[in-house]
Amino acid sequence: MRILVIDDQPTVAEVVAEVLESQGHEAFVAGSGEEGLLLIEQGPPDAVFLDVVMPGIDGIETLRRIRQRRPDLPVILLSGTVTEKQIEVARELGVTDVLHKPAPFTHFAEALARVRPT
């Protein structure tokens, strides 16, 4: 699968991308919601790992904009500081899954197994 990782912390984004690549996926990174939306338009991935707390467009607004453009694109929230309200809004927007940082790497594979195209 081609997976886009959107996270404003470069180290976190690179580690997530490396783990996904070690699991056999092609991963690429965006450092902001704006950059992620641009990359999605240029060539949609099969799934997105999305941080919630980011400067500029936060993860929830990024999810909202992804849904406007690509309503069926699987999006997995990955955040260390997500609130119950944010999770509720994300679920209303059709988020695929929510993982809490630091998530065990096996959780990445489990989340992707639920969205893998058949």
Backbone as CSV, one residue per row, in Angstrom:
resi,resn,N_x,N_y,N_z,CA_x,CA_y,CA_z,C_x,C_y,C_z
1,MET,0.833,-1.190,0.000,0.000,0.000,0.000,0.876,1.250,0.000
2,ARG,0.391,2.307,-0.642,1.031,3.630,-0.585,0.401,4.384,0.581
3,ILE,1.224,4.780,1.537,0.698,5.401,2.750,1.354,6.759,2.963
4,LEU,0.511,7.760,3.178,0.972,9.109,3.486,0.938,9.310,4.996
5,VAL,2.049,9.765,5.560,2.145,10.088,6.979,2.183,11.611,7.094
6,ILE,1.179,12.191,7.763,1.130,13.642,7.957,1.372,13.932,9.436
7,ASP,2.520,14.528,9.729,2.891,14.841,11.116,3.879,15.993,11.086
8,ASP,3.679,16.971,11.950,4.559,18.140,11.971,5.889,17.870,12.668
9,GLN,6.033,16.735,13.314,7.293,16.374,13.967,8.070,15.456,13.023
10,PRO,9.112,15.978,12.368,9.818,15.197,11.352,10.338,13.851,11.851
11,THR,10.860,13.818,13.067,11.390,12.561,13.592,10.294,11.519,13.718
12,VAL,9.151,11.918,14.252,8.019,10.997,14.404,7.557,10.517,13.036
13,ALA,7.392,11.446,12.106,6.922,11.083,10.766,7.869,10.092,10.100
14,GLU,9.166,10.325,10.226,10.147,9.433,9.601,10.145,8.051,10.246
15,VAL,10.013,7.993,11.567,9.965,6.694,12.247,8.727,5.919,11.808
16,VAL,7.577,6.582,11.771,6.345,5.920,11.327,6.521,5.426,9.895
17,ALA,7.073,6.267,9.024,7.286,5.871,7.629,8.227,4.671,7.536
18,GLU,9.298,4.673,8.317,10.244,3.555,8.303,9.584,2.263,8.763
19,VAL,8.767,2.346,9.799,8.067,1.153,10.286,7.125,0.629,9.206
20,LEU,6.380,1.527,8.585,5.455,1.109,7.525,6.211,0.473,6.361
21,GLU,7.356,1.041,6.006,8.167,0.461,4.932,8.700,-0.907,5.326
22,SER,9.060,-1.078,6.596,9.550,-2.382,7.055,8.445,-3.433,7.021
23,GLN,7.195,-2.967,6.991,6.050,-3.873,6.901,5.621,-4.090,5.446
24,GLY,6.431,-3.580,4.510,6.183,-3.827,3.098,5.392,-2.764,2.363
25,HIS,5.190,-1.619,2.988,4.425,-0.541,2.361,5.359,0.515,1.782
26,GLU,4.827,1.300,0.870,5.523,2.488,0.376,4.995,3.662,1.185
27,ALA,5.868,4.356,1.895,5.429,5.456,2.762,6.096,6.752,2.332
28,PHE,5.341,7.832,2.406,5.891,9.153,2.161,5.320,10.106,3.191
29,VAL,6.007,11.236,3.400,5.766,12.091,4.557,5.392,13.507,4.132
30,ALA,4.455,14.093,4.876,4.121,15.514,4.766,4.279,16.122,6.154
31,GLY,4.840,17.324,6.222,5.100,17.973,7.502,3.987,18.872,7.999
32,SER,2.883,18.946,7.240,1.756,19.788,7.653,0.489,19.298,6.964
33,GLY,-0.648,19.749,7.478,-1.914,19.422,6.838,-1.973,19.956,5.420
34,GLU,-1.480,21.175,5.229,-1.486,21.790,3.900,-0.687,20.957,2.908
35,GLU,0.522,20.557,3.307,1.374,19.754,2.430,0.726,18.398,2.150
36,GLY,0.127,17.814,3.172,-0.543,16.528,2.994,-1.676,16.601,1.990
37,LEU,-2.488,17.656,2.071,-3.595,17.826,1.128,-3.073,17.971,-0.296
38,LEU,-1.979,18.686,-0.461,-1.380,18.851,-1.781,-0.903,17.505,-2.330
39,LEU,-0.238,16.721,-1.501,0.245,15.409,-1.935,-0.909,14.474,-2.286
40,ILE,-1.993,14.552,-1.534,-3.168,13.723,-1.829,-3.727,14.081,-3.198
41,GLU,-3.762,15.359,-3.517,-4.270,15.790,-4.824,-3.342,15.362,-5.955
42,GLN,-2.044,15.360,-5.698,-1.072,15.001,-6.738,-1.109,13.515,-7.070
43,GLY,-1.413,12.705,-6.100,-1.457,11.259,-6.316,-1.937,10.584,-5.061
44,PRO,-3.242,10.313,-4.986,-3.821,9.823,-3.734,-3.169,8.530,-3.235
45,PRO,-2.872,8.495,-1.949,-2.356,7.269,-1.345,-3.494,6.276,-1.115
46,ASP,-3.127,5.084,-0.648,-4.131,4.078,-0.287,-4.657,4.306,1.121
47,ALA,-3.871,5.008,1.954,-4.267,5.305,3.334,-3.420,6.463,3.846
48,VAL,-3.909,7.097,4.917,-3.214,8.231,5.535,-3.115,7.999,7.036
49,PHE,-1.914,8.205,7.594,-1.732,8.310,9.037,-1.639,9.799,9.324
50,LEU,-2.494,10.304,10.212,-2.653,11.744,10.397,-2.531,12.135,11.863
51,ASP,-1.583,13.023,12.154,-1.451,13.597,13.493,-2.606,14.566,13.719
52,VAL,-3.005,14.745,14.968,-4.113,15.651,15.280,-3.602,17.056,15.584
53,VAL,-2.630,17.161,16.469,-2.156,18.474,16.915,-1.014,18.925,16.010
54,MET,-1.316,19.905,15.159,-0.321,20.473,14.244,-0.598,21.965,14.114
55,PRO,0.443,22.759,13.868,0.211,24.184,13.610,-0.470,24.374,12.259
56,GLY,-1.091,25.516,12.078,-1.808,25.755,10.819,-3.088,24.945,10.809
57,ILE,-3.264,24.167,9.774,-4.445,23.303,9.691,-4.198,22.089,10.582
58,ASP,-4.998,21.927,11.636,-4.797,20.779,12.527,-5.326,19.503,11.869
59,GLY,-5.149,18.387,12.560,-5.538,17.104,12.000,-7.022,16.971,11.728
60,ILE,-7.855,17.525,12.598,-9.305,17.420,12.399,-9.729,18.204,11.159
61,GLU,-9.204,19.405,10.990,-9.532,20.189,9.790,-8.956,19.527,8.541
62,THR,-7.771,18.953,8.661,-7.192,18.225,7.527,-8.086,17.052,7.155
63,LEU,-8.561,16.312,8.149,-9.482,15.201,7.899,-10.746,15.698,7.205
64,ARG,-11.288,16.802,7.684,-12.497,17.377,7.080,-12.261,17.668,5.586
65,ARG,-11.111,18.243,5.285,-10.800,18.587,3.890,-10.509,17.345,3.047
66,ILE,-9.894,16.341,3.652,-9.690,15.075,2.937,-11.044,14.485,2.566
67,ARG,-11.977,14.496,3.501,-13.309,13.928,3.253,-14.037,14.657,2.128
68,GLN,-13.830,15.970,2.018,-14.464,16.732,0.936,-13.926,16.306,-0.423
69,ARG,-12.651,15.950,-0.473,-12.000,15.619,-1.749,-11.990,14.126,-2.034
70,ARG,-11.778,13.338,-1.014,-11.619,11.881,-1.149,-12.393,11.192,-0.022
71,PRO,-13.715,11.122,-0.150,-14.526,10.605,0.958,-14.229,9.157,1.357
72,ASP,-13.672,8.369,0.452,-13.430,6.958,0.756,-11.994,6.650,1.171
73,LEU,-11.145,7.659,1.250,-9.745,7.434,1.599,-9.621,7.066,3.079
74,PRO,-9.050,5.891,3.393,-8.877,5.519,4.799,-7.900,6.461,5.509
75,VAL,-8.336,6.990,6.656,-7.506,7.895,7.451,-7.433,7.356,8.875
76,ILE,-6.207,7.188,9.361,-5.959,6.697,10.708,-5.326,7.832,11.504
77,LEU,-6.010,8.270,12.559,-5.440,9.314,13.417,-4.358,8.699,14.279
78,LEU,-3.270,9.430,14.429,-2.145,8.988,15.247,-1.700,10.189,16.062
79,SER,-2.043,10.197,17.352,-1.740,11.381,18.153,-1.508,11.026,19.611
80,GLY,-0.655,11.806,20.232,-0.396,11.630,21.652,-1.323,12.445,22.526
81,THR,-1.957,13.442,21.951,-2.788,14.345,22.750,-4.140,14.570,22.084
82,VAL,-4.858,13.514,21.855,-6.188,13.631,21.252,-7.230,13.603,22.370
83,THR,-8.214,14.490,22.282,-9.271,14.541,23.292,-10.457,13.690,22.854
84,GLU,-11.318,13.384,23.801,-12.534,12.624,23.475,-13.389,13.386,22.472
85,LYS,-13.453,14.708,22.609,-14.224,15.527,21.665,-13.632,15.423,20.260
86,GLN,-12.311,15.473,20.158,-11.673,15.340,18.845,-11.948,13.966,18.238
87,ILE,-11.902,12.928,19.065,-12.206,11.585,18.573,-13.644,11.522,18.087
88,GLU,-14.553,12.121,18.843,-15.966,12.142,18.454,-16.152,12.841,17.102
89,VAL,-15.541,13.998,16.933,-15.643,14.735,15.664,-15.012,13.917,14.536
90,ALA,-13.859,13.320,14.807,-13.188,12.508,13.790,-14.062,11.332,13.365
91,ARG,-14.719,10.703,14.309,-15.608,9.578,13.970,-16.786,10.061,13.126
92,GLU,-17.320,11.238,13.458,-18.401,11.811,12.651,-17.933,12.076,11.222
93,LEU,-16.656,12.389,11.066,-16.079,12.642,9.743,-15.631,11.355,9.051
94,GLY,-15.816,10.230,9.712,-15.515,8.945,9.089,-14.083,8.478,9.207
95,VAL,-13.401,8.870,10.290,-12.038,8.381,10.488,-12.075,6.854,10.571
96,THR,-11.049,6.230,10.038,-11.000,4.776,9.988,-10.607,4.172,11.328
97,ASP,-9.645,4.800,11.999,-9.139,4.266,13.262,-8.427,5.390,14.009
98,VAL,-8.216,5.187,15.304,-7.482,6.144,16.134,-6.418,5.366,16.902
99,LEU,-5.164,5.754,16.723,-4.056,5.160,17.464,-3.417,6.249,18.315
100,HIS,-3.035,5.887,19.518,-2.437,6.851,20.444,-0.923,6.684,20.449
101,LYS,-0.196,7.808,20.312,1.268,7.788,20.401,1.667,7.607,21.855
102,PRO,2.679,6.866,22.127,3.386,6.013,21.176,2.623,4.706,21.000
103,ALA,2.238,4.408,19.795,1.496,3.176,19.504,2.499,2.062,19.204
104,PRO,2.248,0.870,19.733,3.102,-0.255,19.335,3.051,-0.418,17.814
105,PHE,4.185,-0.724,17.218,4.252,-0.818,15.765,3.294,-1.861,15.203
106,THR,2.981,-2.880,15.992,2.030,-3.891,15.513,0.651,-3.288,15.286
107,HIS,0.335,-2.210,15.995,-0.972,-1.568,15.810,-1.090,-0.935,14.429
108,PHE,0.040,-0.499,13.851,0.002,0.059,12.493,-0.498,-1.008,11.525
109,ALA,0.103,-2.191,11.608,-0.277,-3.285,10.710,-1.722,-3.699,10.933
110,GLU,-2.145,-3.742,12.193,-3.531,-4.123,12.492,-4.515,-3.107,11.921
111,ALA,-4.208,-1.822,12.057,-5.092,-0.783,11.516,-5.151,-0.877,9.996
112,LEU,-4.017,-1.108,9.364,-3.995,-1.204,7.902,-4.679,-2.468,7.402
113,ALA,-4.616,-3.532,8.181,-5.299,-4.768,7.780,-6.802,-4.546,7.676
114,ARG,-7.325,-3.635,8.478,-8.768,-3.354,8.440,-9.165,-2.514,7.226
115,VAL,-8.191,-1.877,6.573,-8.517,-1.028,5.420,-7.922,-1.541,4.117
116,ARG,-7.159,-2.592,4.179,-6.483,-3.104,2.982,-7.502,-3.418,1.899
117,PRO,-7.270,-2.881,0.691,-8.197,-3.186,-0.401,-8.141,-4.665,-0.756
118,THR,-9.290,-5.192,-1.108,-9.348,-6.624,-1.450,-9.171,-6.838,-2.931
